[in-house]
C-alpha cells in the first residue's frame, strides 16, 4: 500500500513520476513564473521534506519572474526550515525568484545560468484610490525587504543593490559569484560539494 503524502513541488513540464522521484531524493523544482499557487506548493514541499529528515533539501530554480509576495511565502518557509536549503539556478532566475535564491543556505548556478536583478512585477490592483495606494505601499515595503536581504547576502551596499534592481542588471553565473549572490558555479570542471 502506498503512503499518502503531498504531491512534490511545482515542476512545470515535468512528468508526475519524475517529480515524485525527485521528491524522494529531497529535490524540489520551482520553474516558470512564481505565482501564489506555485509558491504555496513549493513551500509545502520544502516544509514536508524538512519534517522528514535533517539532510539538506535541494531546490532547482528556473523562474524568470513572479509575484514578490508569493516568493516571500517560499522565503518564509525556507527561514522556518531546520535543515539547510541548497538552491541551484538551472536556467534564468529573475525578479522575485532572486529573493528565493537569496534565502538559501548554499547557492549554486549552472555555467550557463543567468540571474537577472530586476524589480519584480507588482500585482495588478484595481479598486479605490486608497486600495491602490495601500497596495503600492505594501509593494514598496516588500521591495525594500528584498534589497536589504540581497545586501546582507552579497555584502554589496544597499544603494548598489537598489540601483542594480532598478537597472535590471543581468549576471552570468561567474558574475553572480563575484557579486556574492552565488557561492559556486556548477559545470563540466566544477562539481557541487
Secondary structure, DSSP 8 states (H G I E B T S, - for coil): -----------TT--HHHHHHHHHTTEEEEESSB-HHHHHHHHHHHHHHHHH-SS-EEEEEE-S-B-HHHHHHHHHHHHH-SS-EEEEE-SEEETTHHHHHHHSSEEEEETT-EEEE---------S-HHHHHHHHHHHHHHHHHHHHHHHHHH---HHHHHHHHHHTEEEEHHHHHHHTS-SEEESSS----
